[in-house]
């Protein structure tokens, strides 16, 4: 049986810098480590395979002399989530043309650790409140079998859980968190926990910040880090270790199915901006003795040998640039922590954010071995911060891939964009498909506009799709609707404006770059909504003792008369005269003044001003030069001798009699027409000339 030496961690002080247990005296001494005498421990025989050493957590509390005041004023020591989000560009990640924040929404990050941290839920809440983070959509803690009876607590692994949970959530605050606690550090228990995690619905990333030295038959365990049949794609992420090249590589980070994350030392400006980064001396890295070099590393990994090289990527992990963690169970509050355990959870969060983008893009979540790892090795070098300084013992950081930082730390928005777009090449003849059918909000429009949405998918990536909207049918005589965005990828969400009430069928045509198309239709009903009230006649003048019948017309949001007219409430709001309930106005027998007539339906009102006074005198116009006649009333028109003109005038006069409210306007128009030269000079076709003159005057 294979034996190994294991070192235990002892804490000289358990009092955190920001808070202590009630009744204890604060200590100026930071938690520190002491390396004890090595003790011989038995190896583990798992499933009849030669054993691997028991895994240990890759987390360390910082010693007093290593603390750097990286925290912002008024915050705990150590980097904050906001600082690292800005430094690496997590805060720049958005989807759907900037309308959706990249925060891991819709994804579940599973974290696998050993033993228990009894205060983990309470500590996460304190961490979130301190940094202004919303609670995760859900946070669930289960044992390795999925039950609620949790294993015994452990100080080292408890700190590991605090770090893993708090920082996975901090970098992907929209993701759900599932913490699976193994009963012990035996491989049988830890792999049982991994198996539970990978079979839970919705899990797309599994984070493991622990490992042990390699074993001869470790490749037989690799199948534990694959996506189960029928499950959405899962990426497995593991810390590469904290002892540099000594003892590296660690398993499971060295498995070709696992994304191995090494460590860096990060420096920021006073404004929180990225300044420089170097390979961390403790970053685990090297060439595997037992795992073959996977195809995705060929051409990028140039180091000698044929074994799997680790790490793949890196992230801040140095004791000179530690993270702030809240752990009330052992440390009584805030503690600064370092190690590659601080690097793996943020990378798990980054993959979860990429999976969010892929889901929005109509793609499946990433499978680690066949998609995430090959994609990361295919990304351009400028998608990473490439470290060229730093030594971890046997290896140095160099341009390109190295055995301290892998390809480098993430330029987060670029890495996510590359992971989202990674997929199967376009198949000849394949057309795009509808991921989310066309919809309208609201479905029953009472105004003029609605928001249209549709989402397509394509083998070549949904970002290359073009969305074009059109109206298949609508009300008779209605102008075509218009769209705020159309004919582009951004038009998957657009605002439509209507110009007439009625029922419309709108179509979204989704086209890929090769011209292949698919469509989706939505029916939208635009309900006529009472918007304004028009009262006629307009500008009324009512003679003393006379009456005027007013009429109200309801108009919709487009200014059209509504086919169903409401009942009206009539009211004289000011002035003289009387108004009946039917809108009949009666002027006083004498005197002059004004009145305001109002019609209302519900809360909507319309009003008009009425002028009251003596009977108006017909207008008088200048004598015509050609005829030598002057006329100033309807009666005097009878003196005209031209029979055709008399016939025309008789028709117009009849119109005036039948339409009392327009009589004065018609009379004015007749006199204007009569004074027009077209009539005065016409001997032939006088009627037509008069009608044309009348039409112009009427306008």
N, C-alpha and C positions, 0 to 999 in steps of 0.2 A: 504494500500500500504506500502511496506517495505521501510524504509528510512535509509540513512546512512550518516556518516560524511566523508567528503573528505578534504584532506589537499592540499594546493597549494604550488608550489615551486616559490621562489623569488630569483633572482640572484643579489647580490650586485654589482658585477662587470661583465662586458661582454667582457672584453679585454683578449684575449688568450695570452699565454706565448711566442708564437713564431711570431705572426703577429697581427697587429691591423688595424682598419679601418683608412683610410686616413683622416688626420686632427684631430685625437683624440690623447690625451696624454696617454702614456702607464701608467698602474697602476701596482703597486707591489702586489695588492690584487688578489688572485685567486677567481674564481667563487665559491660561497658558498650558502648554503641553509638556509632558515629561515622558521620555522614552524609557520604559521599564525594561527589566531583564527579559529577554525573549523566552517564551514558554512554548514547549512542544505541544501541538494540538493534533488530534487525529484528522486524517483526510476524510473526505466524504465520498461514498460510493453511491452514485445516482444511476438508477436504471441499469445496473450491471456494467456501467462504463467506468473506466479509470477516473479517479477523482480529480476535481478542481479544488483548490483551496477555498475556504469560506470567504465570501466577499466582505469587504469593509466599505464604509461610507467615505466618499472623497470630499469631506467637509472639515474645515478647521476654524476654530474661533481665533481671532487675531490676538497676538501677545501685545503687551503694553507698548514696547518700543516700536512696534510695526504700525501703529495706528496713524493714519493720515486724515486730517479733518476735511474729508471730501464732501460731507453733508452740507446742505444749504443752511443759512442762518435760521435758527429756531427749529431745526430738524435733527434727528439722531445722526451720529457720526456714521460715515460710510456713504457710498453712492446711493442716491434715491432712484426710484423708477423713472422719474421725469428726466433725470440727468442721463441715464443710459438710453432711454428712449430717444432723446434728442441726439446723443452722440452717435448712435448707430443708425438713426433714421427710421425707427419704428413709427415715430409721430408723423411721418410723411406718407404712410401707406394708406391709400384709398382705392376704392373700386367704383365701377359704373360712372366714370368721368367725374370723380370727386364727390359723388353724392352719398357714398357708403364708406364709413370709416373702417379701416383694416384693424380689427381687434379680436379676431378669432370667433366671432359670433356664429352660432350654429354648429360649432365643433366641440368635442370633448377631449381633454387632455387627461390621460390616466398616468398617475405617478405611483411607482412601485417602490416600497421601502420595507425594511424589517422592523418589527416591534411597533410600539405605539408612542404617540405624544398626546397625553390626555387633554391638553389645553389647546389643541391645534385649531379648532373652530373659533374659539375666543381670541386666540392670538392673531389669526387671519383678519378678524374684524378690527382689532386694534391697528394692525398694519395698514389696512385700507383707510381707516379714519385718519390716520396720521398723514397719509399722502393723498387724500382726497380721491380715493379710488372707489368705484361702486363695487358692491359685493358681486361675486360671480353669479351667473344665472342659477347655478346650483353647485353645492359643494357636498360631496358624499364620501363618507369613510366606511370601508367594509374590511372584513378579514379576508384571508386568501381564498375562502370558499364563498364569499359574497354575503356572509352573515354579519350581524351587528355586534356579536361578542368579540371584542377586540383583544389582541394579544397583550402581553405584559409590556410595561414601558421600559425605555432604555434611553440614557442620557445622550450618548453619541448619535444614535439613530433618531432620537427625538429632535435634535438640532438639525439633522439632515432633513427631516420632514418639514420643519418650519421653513428652512431655506427653499426647498423644492416647491412647496405649495405657494408660499408667498410670492416667489419670483416668477413662477410659471404664470400665475394670475396677473402679476404686475405688468408683464409684457404682452399678455393676450387677455385683457380684462373682460372681453365678451365671451370667452370660452367657458364651458362647464369644466369643473375639476372633479375627478374621481381619484381618491387616495385608497390604494389597496395595500394593507399592512400584512406582511408575511409573519408567520408565527416565530420564525427564527432566521438566522443567517445561513442555514443549510440550503444548498442548491435546490433540494427537493421542494422546500417551502417557497423559496423565491421564484422558482419557475412555475410552481402552482399559482402563485400570485400573478405572474406575467400572463399565464394562460387564461386566468379569469379576466384580466384587464383586456386582453385582445379580443375576447369573445363578447364583450359588452356592446350593446347597440350604440352606434354613434361615435364610438372611440375612433379617433383618426391619428392620434399620436400617443406613444407610451414613452415616458421619461424614466431613466434609471441612472441615478448618480452614485453608482457603486460598482465594484468589480474585484477581481482577484487575478493572480498570475495565471499564465496559460497552462493547459494540460494537454496530454498527447491526443486524446480523443475529443477535444472540445468541439470539433466540427460536427459531431453527432448531436450537439445541443442546438445548432444553428436553426433548426426547424422551429424552435420555440419563438423565434423572432421573425415570423412571417405572418402575412394576413390570412386568417382562416377562410376556408372556402365559403363563398356566399356573403362575406362581410365586405363592407366598404374598405378601401385601401388604408393601411396603417403604416406609419413610419416609427421605427424604434430608435431612440436616441440614448446614448450613454456617455458618461464622463470617461476621459482617457486616463485619469489618475493624477496623483499629486507628487510623485517621487521622481519626476523627470525620466530620463532613459533607464534609470535603475529599476529593475523589476517590470518594466514595460515590454511589450504591450500588456494591457489588462483585458480580461474577458468579462463582459460580453462586448466591450467597445471594439475589439479586434474582429468580431464576426463580420463577414462581408454583407450580412443582412442588417447591420446596425450602423447608424450615423455616429461616428466617434468625434467627440468635441474636446479639443485641447484648451490651454489657457494662455492669456496674454496679460501684460501690464498696460493699463490705459491711462493716458494723461488728458485732462480736459482744461480748457481755458476758464477764466473766472465767469464767463458767460455760459459755460456748460457746453461749449463746442469742442469737437474732436480736434486734438492737437497732434498727438503721436501715439504709437502703440508698438510694443516690442514683445517678442516671445518670452513667456514666463519660464523661469528656471525649473519650476516644478511640473511643467506640462508633460504629461505622460506621452511618450512617442517612441516608435521603433518599427521594426519589421517582424512580422509573425514567424514563428518557427513551424507552425502547424497549419495555418490557413493560407491557401494559395492566393496570389494576387488576382483580384477580380478584374474582369474586362474593362469596367468603367475607369480604372486607375491607369490603364495602359496609355502611354502618350503624355500623361500629365505627371505621374510619379516616375522620376528618372533615377531614383536611388537604386543602388545595386541590390540584386536578389530577386527572388520569385515569390516572396511571401507578401501577404496583405500588409499595407503600410497604414499606420495611424499616427496622428489623428487625421480626420477628413477636413475639419474646419476648426475655428477657435473663437474664444470670447473672453472678456475680462475675467480674471481669476486670481490675480496676484494679491499677496498680503499687503503690498504697497498701495493697492487700489481696491479695498474690500467693499462689500455690500452691507447695507444695514438689514438686520433681521430681528424680528421680535419673537422671543421665546420666554414665556413666563414660567414654564414648568421647572427648568433647571436654572436658567440664567436670570430669572426674576425681571425680565424686560428686554431692553435693547442690547444687542451685541453685534459687533462687526465680524463678518465671516468671509473666508476666501476658500479657494480650491476649485477644481474643475466641476465640483458639484454646483458652483455658482454659474457655470457656463452651459451645462446641459439643459436646464429648464428653459432659459431664454431661447435656445435653439428649438426646443420643442414648441414653444410659443410661436416662433417665427414660421415653422411648418404648419401649425394650426391656422395661422393667418393666411398662408398661401392656400390651404385647403378651403378656407372661406371664400377666397377669390375664385378658385376653381368651381366651387359649387354655384356661385353667382354666374359663372361663365358656362354653366351647363355641363361641367366635367365632373368626373369622380374624384374623390380624395386620393392623395398620392400613396402608392405602395412603396415602402422604403427601399427594398432591394432592387426593384425593377424600374423605379421612376425617380424617387428623391435623390438617391445616390448618383445614378447616371446623369441626372439633370444638373446636379451641383458640379460635377466634373466637366460638364459641357458648357457651363456659363463662361462668359468673357472674364478675363482676369480683373478688369476694373469693376466687377460686381463685388469684389472683396477688398479689404484693407490688407495689403501684402506686407508682412513683417520681414525686415531684412536685418534685424538686430535681436540678439538673445541667444542663450545657450542653456540646454537642459541636461547637461552632462556630456553625453557622447555626440550630441548633434547641435548644429547651429542653424539659426534662421537665415534663409537665403531668398533671393528673388524667385518667385514661382513656388511650387510645392516644396515644403520642408517637413521634417519629422518633429517639429515643435508646434507649429500652428496649422499644418495642412495647407489648404488653399488660402487661409486667412480668416479674419473676422468679417462679419457681413456688412455690406452697404445695403441695409435691410430692404429699402424700397426696390432696389434693383434685383436682389435675390428673389424676392416675392414675385416680381413681375416675370422673372425667368421660370420659376416653378409653376406659376399659373399658366403660362403659355406652353409649357412642355406637354407634348402629347403625341399621339399617333399621327404620322403624315396623312395628308388628305388622300382618300381612296378615290381612284378615278371613277367618275359617275356618281359618287355619293353626294347627296343634297343636304343642305342644312335641315334641322328639325326644330319643332316648337317645344321649348322647355316649359314656358309659362304662357298659356293662351292669352290672346288680347283681352283686356278688361278696361272698364271705364269707372272712374270715381268722381262724382256719384253716378250710379247707373240711371237714376231719374234726375235729370238736370232741371233746376228751377231758375237758373240764371242764364248766362250766355256761354259758359265754358265748362269743360271737364278735363280731367287728367287721364290720358291714355297710357297703358303700359303693356308691353309684350316682351318676351325673352326667347331668343333662339339659341340653338347650339350647333356647333360645326366641328368636324374632325380637325380642321385647321385652326381652331380657336375662334371663340365667339367675338373677339375684339375686331375681327376683320369683316363682320357682317354689317350690311346696310339695311336700315329699316325705312320703308316708304309707306305713308298712309294715304288712303283714298276713300271716297264715299261710293258705295255700290248703289245705294238708294236713299231717298229722302223725300220730304214733302214736295208737292207740285209747286213749281216756280221758285223753290228755295235756292239761294246762292250756295255754291259749294262751301263747305267748312274750310277753315284755314288752320294751320298747325304752327306752333311756336318753333318746333324743331322738326325737320323732315329731310329724308334722303341721306342720313348719316347713321353712324353707330349710336350716337347719343339720342337718336329719335326713338329708341326703345322706351323712353319716357318723354312724353310731350304733352302740351296743352292744346286742346282743340277749341276753336271758337265757332259758334253757330250763329246764323243770321235769320232763322225762322224756326218757330216751334213745330214739332212733329216727331216722327220716328225715323231714325237714320240707321243704316247698316254700314259700318266702317270696316275697312280691311287694312291689316298690316302685312305688307309683303317683305319677307326676309330674304335677302340675296347675299350669296357668298362672292368672293372675288372672281370666281370663274363664271359667274352668271347663273348658277343654279339657285332656284328659289323655292320657298314654301310660304304659305300664307295662313293667317288666322283672322277671323272675323269677330266683331262685337256689335251688338245692337244697343243703341243709345236712344232713349226717349227724352225729348226736350219738352217739358210741360209748360204751356202758356201760363205765365204768372202775372197777376194784376200788378202793374207797375206805375201807371199814370191814368189820370182822368181828364178828358177833354170835354169842355162845355161849349155848346153852340146855341145861338149864334155868337160869334166873337165880336168884340167892340160894339155891343148893342147900345142903341139910343132909343128910348121909349118916351113917347109924347105923353103929356099930362093926361091922365084918365085912361090911357091905353094899356093893353096887356101884351105880354111877350111870353111865349112858351119856350122854356129852356129844355135842352136835352143833354144828357150826360152819356159819354161813350167810354167804356173801359178799354184800355190799351195794354198790351203785354210788354215784356221786356225788350221787344224789338220794335215797339211803336205801332204794331198792327192792332186793328180792332179785334177784340176777343169774340169768338163765335158764341160763347155763352156769357151774356151780360148779367151782372148782378143786379139786385134791387138797390135803389138809391134812397138815401136820406137827404132831403133838401132842407136848407137852412139859410135864412137871411142874417148874415153875421154882423152887418152894420148898414147904416143909411136909411133911406125912406122907402115907402112902398110896402106891399105885402107879397108873400111867396107861399103858394100852396104846397101840399105834400107831394104833388106831382110835378113841381117845377114851374108852375104858371105864375108869372110875375105880374102884378097890377100896380101901375104907377099912381101916385096921388092925383087928384083932380086938378091941382094947380101947384105951382112952385117948381123949383129946379134943385138938383143935387145929384148925389150918387148913391149907389147901394152895392153891396158885395153879396153875390149869390154863390152859395157853396153846395156842392154835392159830395157825399161821402159814402164809402162802403168799407166797413171795418175800420181800420186805422188810417186808410188812405183817403185823402181829400183832394178836390179840385175846386177852384173858384174863379169867378169872373166879375169884373166891375161893370156896372150898369150906369149909364148917364140918363137922367130924367130932366125934362124941360118942355117948353112950348113946342107946338108942331113945327118941324124944320121947314124952311123955305127951299124950294127946288133951286138948284144951282143955275147961275146965269153965265152965258158965254158971249164973247164978242161977236159982232155982226160979220157975216161972211162977205168977203170982198166980191166974189163972183155972183152970188145970188141976190145980194142986197137984203136978205132976210135975217131976222134975229128971232130965235125961238128960246123959250125958257120954261116950258112945261110939256108934259105928255100931250096935252090937248092941242097945243100949237103944232105938233107934228102932223095933225090931220090936214093942215094947210098945204102940205107938200103935194104936188100934182103928179110926180113920177109914180106910175102905178106899181112898177116893180119895187120901188123903194117903199111905197106904202104897204105893200104886202109883207116885205121884210120887217118893217117896223111893227106891223100888226102882230107878227109872230113873236118878236122880242117883247112886245108889250104884254102878250099873253103869258110869257114866261114870268114877267114881273108880277103879274096878278096871282099866278099860281105859287109863287115863292116870295111871300111878303118880306121875309127876313132879308132877302137880297135885292129888294126893289130899289133901294137908294143906290146900291152899287151898279145895278143894271142901268138905271137912269143916267148916272154919271158917265158910264161907258158909252151910252147912245149919243150923248151930247158931244163927247170927245170925238167919236167917230164922225158925227155930222159935220164938225168943223174941219175935218181932215180934207186935204186937197184931193185925195183919191175920189172922194164923193162929189166934192164941189165941181170938179173938172170933168167928171165922167158923163158921157151921153149914151154910150153903149156899154152894156154889162154893168150898169150902175149898181145892181143888186149884189153882184159878186164883189165889186170894189168896196161896197159898204160893209159887207160881211167880213172882208179881210181887215178893213179898218177897225171894225168892231172887235174882231179877235185880238188885234194888237192892243187896243185900248183895254180890253178885258184882262189881258195878261198883266 
